Amino acid sequence: MRLGLIGFGKTGKEVASEVIKDKSCSLEWVLRKSTDLSGKYASQILGHESDQGRIYSTQDLDLDTFYRMHPVDVILDFSTPDFVDTHEYACRHGIRIVSAISSYDERHLAKFKHLGSHTAVLYSPNITLGVNFLIEASKLLQRIVPHADIEIVEEHFRNKKEVSGTAVRIAQNLGLEEDQHINSVRVGGIVGRHEVIFGLPNQTIRLVHESISRSAFGQGAIYAAKWLKNKPKGMYTMEQVLNFEGTLKNGLISTG
């Protein structure tokens, strides 16, 4: 499967490395705004022997021409929210898109949903398999104990300023007010930890997911891309990828 990557920050580099290590995938190119690394290969920068993921700067490109000359099956977007405005060029060439950006506002989300009328797109503010399993498990538990008190605790590295987009998504899925039920902790270099606490009169149930490495985002993105590759146009979610309740009915949760 041919993949293109947008974004080459801390998480983008980990995603690129996971794609390069996956023998069923090839990293065709990397797009980033800066011109600093233009012409180099992501694989070489990350210490791999192969030449994969030549880096291009969007400042030097006409994207419509670029996508026509460098087709891929799926784009993995780990850049910034405003890049969603340029995805229409990829849509013109039938390229599918997986976006894992956590800070889309309503305008960005509306734009991304519109893209689904032209190609297959999948959006998840946290693309890790574990977090999406956590969300589905929390929804199931809420149905079982609907009168439980519920609090969400999200922990991240010291310099993360905004509230976790994943925590917001958990709250939305559980029908909770974000400003009343999300508790944020900022310490050290925590990659990401999310806990959903269900309080009952005589017991407490805690569901926890912790990202040990940003590599988890790459593994989740690849899993999503493989699932999306042959899907018709439309907007999809990680819940659909996991098909949580369907796999529960079959007595099996599959992650690969």
Summary of the structure (lengths in Angstrom):
residues: 256
radius of gyration: 18.8
end to end distance: 15.7
largest distance: 62.8
contacts: 833
relative contact order: 0.15
helix: 40%
strand: 25%
